[in-house]
Amino acid sequence: MAHEKINGCVVVKDLYYAVEDNTWVKVNDDGTVTLGMTDIAQNLAGPILHARAKSAGTERKKGKPIATVESGKWVGPVKSPLSGQITEVNEKLASDAQLINRSPYKDGWVVKMKPEILDEEIKALVTGDAAVEAYKAKIAKDNIKACAQIEGADTYE
């Protein structure tokens, strides 16, 4: 996966982002999507202690929580950037929530979902160079100094 680092924060160009909510979307070949927290989100949260996703079969509207995460300095929702039905939950997070910290774009994904109106809602997300520029602005605005190194940050292939 092509990516760019901004103050050490990884933005994968092949993904779609809801920048204000710090979530990402990967469109899968089977029509489902994989959703997760961005590198910036996991860095702001700090070491994640618990991650609890909504159950498979749960319907979610855009902007509603798909999960709740807890760290030493933050407890809050992971908001869905799309509407749809959760089809799979990353069960590994129950025993190792810090997968989100170590591998936010690979092993630390949160849920998979069958989107309701993907073609319409994906237009509100940014991808590629537009995502990089949006995160440059967000990092500057929010005064984010640096992101910690994540596993495989140089090998998004």
C-alpha positions as semicolon CSV with decimal commas, in nm:
position;residue;x (nm);y (nm);z (nm)
1;M;0,000;0,000;0,000
2;A;0,133;0,339;-0,092
3;H;0,160;0,562;0,212
4;E;0,303;0,887;0,337
5;K;0,428;0,991;0,679
6;I;0,340;1,326;0,831
7;N;0,532;1,392;1,156
8;G;0,576;1,015;1,171
9;C;0,200;0,955;1,134
10;V;0,119;0,707;0,858
11;V;-0,153;0,782;0,603
12;V;-0,216;0,491;0,367
13;K;-0,317;0,639;0,031
14;D;-0,525;0,338;-0,081
15;L;-0,776;0,381;0,203
16;Y;-1,067;0,620;0,248
17;Y;-1,077;0,845;0,556
18;A;-1,328;1,026;0,774
19;V;-1,064;1,275;0,887
20;E;-1,256;1,439;1,174
21;D;-1,341;1,099;1,324
22;N;-0,994;0,952;1,254
23;T;-1,135;0,637;1,096
24;W;-1,047;0,457;0,774
25;V;-1,229;0,238;0,523
26;K;-1,090;-0,030;0,295
27;V;-1,324;-0,146;0,016
28;N;-1,289;-0,523;-0,021
29;D;-1,332;-0,723;-0,343
30;D;-1,643;-0,901;-0,205
31;G;-1,836;-0,575;-0,159
32;T;-1,774;-0,551;0,214
33;V;-1,560;-0,286;0,380
34;T;-1,307;-0,307;0,660
35;L;-1,308;-0,024;0,915
36;G;-1,052;0,087;1,170
37;M;-0,884;0,367;1,363
38;T;-0,611;0,572;1,199
39;D;-0,250;0,587;1,312
40;I;-0,321;0,938;1,438
41;A;-0,620;0,817;1,644
42;Q;-0,424;0,539;1,813
43;N;-0,139;0,780;1,890
44;L;-0,374;1,035;2,044
45;A;-0,543;0,764;2,252
46;G;-0,217;0,613;2,376
47;P;-0,183;0,245;2,467
48;I;-0,528;0,093;2,419
49;L;-0,639;-0,120;2,713
50;H;-0,979;-0,241;2,589
51;A;-1,162;-0,245;2,257
52;R;-1,520;-0,366;2,235
53;A;-1,690;-0,375;1,897
54;K;-2,062;-0,400;1,831
55;S;-2,171;-0,755;1,745
56;A;-2,189;-0,900;1,395
57;G;-2,539;-0,846;1,259
58;T;-2,570;-0,501;1,417
59;E;-2,696;-0,227;1,185
60;R;-2,508;0,103;1,212
61;K;-2,577;0,439;1,057
62;K;-2,295;0,668;0,950
63;G;-2,158;0,853;1,254
64;K;-2,281;0,595;1,506
65;P;-2,033;0,390;1,713
66;I;-1,906;0,059;1,580
67;A;-1,686;0,012;1,886
68;T;-1,570;0,165;2,211
69;V;-1,202;0,188;2,299
70;E;-1,040;0,266;2,631
71;S;-0,687;0,379;2,699
72;G;-0,521;0,529;3,004
73;K;-0,616;0,878;2,886
74;W;-0,925;0,834;2,671
75;V;-1,251;0,639;2,652
76;G;-1,468;0,690;2,351
77;P;-1,643;0,563;2,043
78;V;-1,503;0,457;1,710
79;K;-1,760;0,614;1,477
80;S;-1,865;0,442;1,158
81;P;-1,781;0,642;0,846
82;L;-2,051;0,447;0,656
83;S;-2,398;0,301;0,711
84;G;-2,441;-0,074;0,698
85;Q;-2,447;-0,404;0,882
86;I;-2,148;-0,535;1,075
87;T;-2,056;-0,874;0,930
88;E;-1,740;-0,951;1,126
89;V;-1,565;-0,829;1,439
90;N;-1,189;-0,848;1,490
91;E;-1,193;-1,103;1,773
92;K;-0,819;-1,061;1,832
93;L;-0,886;-0,720;1,988
94;A;-1,064;-0,879;2,286
95;S;-0,738;-1,033;2,407
96;D;-0,492;-0,785;2,251
97;A;-0,646;-0,439;2,211
98;Q;-0,300;-0,291;2,149
99;L;-0,309;-0,446;1,802
100;I;-0,475;-0,115;1,716
101;N;-0,162;0,066;1,840
102;R;0,086;-0,167;1,673
103;S;-0,092;-0,228;1,344
104;P;-0,383;0,014;1,293
105;Y;-0,414;-0,052;0,918
106;K;-0,355;-0,427;0,912
107;D;-0,405;-0,657;1,212
108;G;-0,574;-0,388;1,423
109;W;-0,883;-0,341;1,206
110;V;-1,204;-0,311;1,410
111;V;-1,499;-0,446;1,207
112;K;-1,603;-0,553;0,861
113;M;-1,934;-0,429;0,730
114;K;-2,172;-0,473;0,439
115;P;-2,231;-0,109;0,340
116;E;-2,583;0,013;0,278
117;I;-2,514;0,299;0,033
118;L;-2,140;0,283;-0,033
119;D;-2,144;0,472;-0,364
120;E;-2,315;0,768;-0,201
121;E;-2,144;0,781;0,139
122;I;-1,789;0,718;0,017
123;K;-1,802;1,053;-0,165
124;A;-1,780;1,227;0,176
125;L;-1,450;1,050;0,253
126;V;-1,103;1,143;0,129
127;T;-0,841;0,917;-0,024
128;G;-0,499;0,937;-0,189
129;D;-0,326;1,275;-0,201
130;A;-0,644;1,446;-0,078
131;A;-0,624;1,235;0,241
132;V;-0,258;1,327;0,288
133;E;-0,337;1,698;0,250
134;A;-0,636;1,672;0,487
135;Y;-0,421;1,504;0,752
136;K;-0,140;1,759;0,706
137;A;-0,395;2,030;0,786
138;K;-0,541;1,835;1,081
139;I;-0,197;1,761;1,229
140;A;-0,103;2,130;1,203
141;K;-0,440;2,249;1,341
142;D;-0,438;2,002;1,632
143;N;-0,066;2,061;1,696
144;I;0,024;1,690;1,678
145;K;0,400;1,679;1,725
146;A;0,473;1,319;1,627
147;C;0,332;0,969;1,601
148;A;0,512;0,672;1,753
149;Q;0,647;0,415;1,510
150;I;0,401;0,138;1,423
151;E;0,486;-0,213;1,307
152;G;0,557;-0,235;0,937
153;A;0,517;0,138;0,879
154;D;0,763;0,117;0,591
155;T;0,615;-0,198;0,440
156;Y;0,256;-0,123;0,342
157;E;0,278;-0,346;0,040
